[in-house]
Amino acid sequence: MNRSLKKTLVFKVSGRNPDSKIITSAAKALRAGGLVAFPTETVYGLAANLLDKGAISELHRVKDRPKGKPFTVHIADTAIIRKMGCPVTKEAKILIDKFWPGPLTVILRSKSGEKIGFRMPDNKVALELIKKSKVPVVAPSANISGRKPPTSAPEVLADLNGKIDVVIDSGRTGLGIESTVVDLTQSPPVILREGAIKKHQIFRLLKIKI
């Protein structure tokens, strides 16, 4: 089926008390290979099942995203990091303990040498979706690459209506700016993207001179 011709389902939920049945339904679609837009505390993300090659290919196509650009794994439990073969370094633990759940993405190196980004969003809808999906979830911003990240469901639909399976609408996001991305595979760590958390906050916590 041509996804560009399909109907995108929009589910409205409360951000504070999301309907469990709706989240379960969205998680089922995600687990089956669908693309699901959902709110975080920063911007709306577009979730796909990392284990489904077709879903990842579709995510690249829908976003018009370069194939070589990696996706961040969104998690609801830090145990997933080790399950994916990434040791949690001392610096990673310091940042995770301070900023998670929250607008911070940390990049770690797996035992096989692969770099993997992880983020735990500070949003009840997002965390419930991740938990209920029971698969590794990647979730770049829910927009066409190069355009402004969406902070509301209508903004998601402006770019992706008819191209994705589900949008979970719980209103406008709180921060409206993307997460800060820190590459902890380098010494000293490198800020790849300064977002909601500022560079000086990261370096001060790690006792690194700017």
C-alpha positions as CSV (number, residue, x, y, z in Angstrom):
1,M,0.0,0.0,0.0
2,N,1.2,3.5,-0.8
3,R,1.4,5.2,2.6
4,S,1.0,8.6,1.0
5,L,-2.6,7.7,0.3
6,K,-3.5,6.3,3.7
7,K,-5.5,8.0,6.4
8,T,-3.6,9.2,9.4
9,L,-5.5,8.5,12.6
10,V,-5.5,11.3,15.2
11,F,-6.0,10.3,18.9
12,K,-6.5,13.1,21.4
13,V,-5.4,12.3,24.9
14,S,-4.8,14.1,28.2
15,G,-1.2,14.8,28.8
16,R,-1.6,14.2,32.6
17,N,-3.9,11.2,32.4
18,P,-3.6,9.6,29.0
19,D,-6.2,7.0,28.0
20,S,-4.5,3.6,28.4
21,K,-6.6,2.0,25.6
22,I,-5.5,4.7,23.1
23,I,-1.9,4.4,24.0
24,T,-2.1,0.6,23.7
25,S,-3.6,0.9,20.3
26,A,-0.9,3.3,19.1
27,A,1.8,1.0,20.6
28,K,0.3,-1.9,18.7
29,A,0.5,0.1,15.4
30,L,4.1,1.0,16.2
31,R,5.1,-2.6,17.1
32,A,3.5,-3.7,13.8
33,G,5.7,-1.4,11.7
34,G,3.6,1.8,11.7
35,L,4.9,5.3,12.2
36,V,3.4,7.1,15.2
37,A,3.8,10.8,16.1
38,F,3.7,11.5,19.8
39,P,4.5,14.4,22.2
40,T,7.6,14.8,24.3
41,E,8.5,17.7,26.6
42,T,10.5,19.2,23.7
43,V,8.8,18.7,20.3
44,Y,6.7,16.0,18.7
45,G,8.6,12.8,17.8
46,L,8.0,10.3,15.1
47,A,8.3,6.8,16.5
48,A,9.3,3.6,14.6
49,N,10.2,0.1,15.6
50,L,14.0,-0.2,15.4
51,L,13.8,-3.9,14.8
52,D,11.6,-3.5,11.7
53,K,13.7,-2.7,8.7
54,G,10.7,-1.8,6.6
55,A,9.5,0.8,9.3
56,I,13.0,2.3,9.4
57,S,13.2,2.6,5.7
58,E,9.7,4.2,5.7
59,L,10.8,6.6,8.4
60,H,13.8,7.7,6.2
61,R,11.5,8.1,3.2
62,V,8.7,10.0,5.0
63,K,11.1,12.4,6.6
64,D,13.3,12.7,3.5
65,R,16.2,12.0,5.9
66,P,19.7,11.0,4.7
67,K,20.3,7.2,5.1
68,G,23.6,7.6,6.9
69,K,22.1,9.8,9.7
70,P,21.5,7.7,12.8
71,F,18.3,7.8,14.9
72,T,18.1,8.2,18.7
73,V,16.6,5.3,20.7
74,H,13.9,6.6,23.1
75,I,13.7,4.6,26.3
76,A,11.5,4.4,29.5
77,D,14.0,2.3,31.4
78,T,17.8,2.8,31.7
79,A,18.3,-1.0,31.6
80,I,17.7,-0.9,27.9
81,I,21.1,0.8,27.5
82,R,22.9,-2.2,28.7
83,K,20.6,-4.5,26.9
84,M,21.7,-2.8,23.7
85,G,25.4,-3.5,24.6
86,C,26.4,0.0,25.8
87,P,28.3,0.3,29.0
88,V,27.1,3.4,31.1
89,T,30.3,5.4,31.7
90,K,30.9,7.6,34.7
91,E,30.1,10.7,32.8
92,A,27.0,9.2,31.3
93,K,25.7,8.3,34.8
94,I,26.3,11.8,36.1
95,L,24.3,13.3,33.2
96,I,21.5,10.7,33.3
97,D,21.1,11.1,37.1
98,K,20.8,14.8,36.7
99,F,18.8,15.3,33.5
100,W,16.7,12.2,32.9
101,P,13.9,12.0,32.3
102,G,14.4,15.2,30.4
103,P,15.7,16.9,27.2
104,L,19.1,15.3,27.0
105,T,20.3,12.8,24.4
106,V,23.6,10.9,25.3
107,I,25.6,9.1,22.7
108,L,27.4,6.0,23.9
109,R,29.6,3.4,22.3
110,S,28.4,-0.2,22.2
111,K,30.8,-3.1,22.9
112,S,30.8,-3.8,19.2
113,G,32.0,-0.2,18.5
114,E,28.7,1.3,17.3
115,K,27.6,4.7,18.4
116,I,24.1,4.8,19.8
117,G,22.1,7.8,21.0
118,F,19.7,7.4,23.9
119,R,17.0,9.7,25.4
120,M,14.4,9.3,28.1
121,P,11.7,12.0,27.5
122,D,10.0,13.7,30.4
123,N,6.4,13.2,29.1
124,K,3.9,10.7,30.4
125,V,2.3,10.0,27.0
126,A,5.8,9.3,25.5
127,L,6.9,7.1,28.3
128,E,3.7,5.0,28.2
129,L,3.9,4.6,24.5
130,I,7.5,3.4,24.7
131,K,6.7,1.0,27.6
132,K,3.6,-0.5,25.8
133,S,5.3,-0.9,22.5
134,K,7.8,-3.4,24.0
135,V,10.3,-2.8,21.2
136,P,13.2,-0.4,20.8
137,V,11.8,2.9,19.7
138,V,13.6,5.4,17.5
139,A,12.0,8.8,17.3
140,P,13.4,11.8,15.4
141,S,11.3,15.0,15.2
142,A,7.9,14.5,13.4
143,N,8.6,16.7,10.4
144,I,10.3,16.7,7.0
145,S,14.0,17.0,7.5
146,G,15.2,20.6,7.4
147,R,11.9,22.1,8.5
148,K,11.1,23.4,12.0
149,P,10.3,20.7,14.5
150,P,6.6,20.6,15.4
151,T,5.3,21.5,18.8
152,S,1.7,20.5,18.2
153,A,-0.3,17.9,16.4
154,P,-1.6,20.3,13.8
155,E,2.0,21.2,12.9
156,V,2.8,17.4,12.6
157,L,-0.2,17.0,10.2
158,A,0.9,20.0,8.1
159,D,4.0,18.0,7.1
160,L,2.9,14.3,7.5
161,N,-0.9,14.0,7.2
162,G,-1.5,10.9,5.0
163,K,2.1,9.7,5.3
164,I,2.1,8.3,8.8
165,D,-0.2,6.0,10.7
166,V,-1.1,7.7,14.0
167,V,-0.7,11.1,15.7
168,I,-1.2,11.2,19.5
169,D,-2.4,14.7,20.2
170,S,-2.0,15.9,23.8
171,G,-1.6,19.6,23.0
172,R,1.4,21.8,22.6
173,T,4.7,20.7,24.0
174,G,6.2,22.5,27.0
175,L,9.7,23.4,25.9
176,G,9.4,23.8,22.1
177,I,13.1,23.2,21.6
178,E,14.9,20.0,20.8
179,S,17.0,18.0,23.2
180,T,20.6,18.7,23.8
181,V,22.8,16.0,22.2
182,V,26.1,15.1,23.9
183,D,28.6,12.7,22.4
184,L,30.2,10.8,25.3
185,T,32.3,8.6,23.1
186,Q,34.9,11.4,22.8
187,S,37.1,12.9,25.5
188,P,36.3,15.5,26.4
189,P,32.6,15.1,25.5
190,V,31.3,17.1,22.5
191,I,28.0,18.9,22.3
192,L,26.6,18.0,18.9
193,R,23.4,20.1,19.4
194,E,22.7,22.6,22.1
195,G,19.0,22.5,22.9
196,A,17.0,22.9,26.0
197,I,20.0,22.1,28.3
198,K,22.8,24.5,27.7
199,K,26.5,23.7,27.1
200,H,27.7,25.3,30.3
201,Q,25.3,23.2,32.4
202,I,26.7,20.0,30.9
203,F,30.4,21.0,31.2
204,R,29.9,22.4,34.8
205,L,28.4,19.2,35.9
206,L,31.2,17.2,34.4
207,K,33.8,19.6,35.8
208,I,35.1,20.5,32.3
209,K,36.4,23.9,31.5
210,I,34.7,25.6,28.5
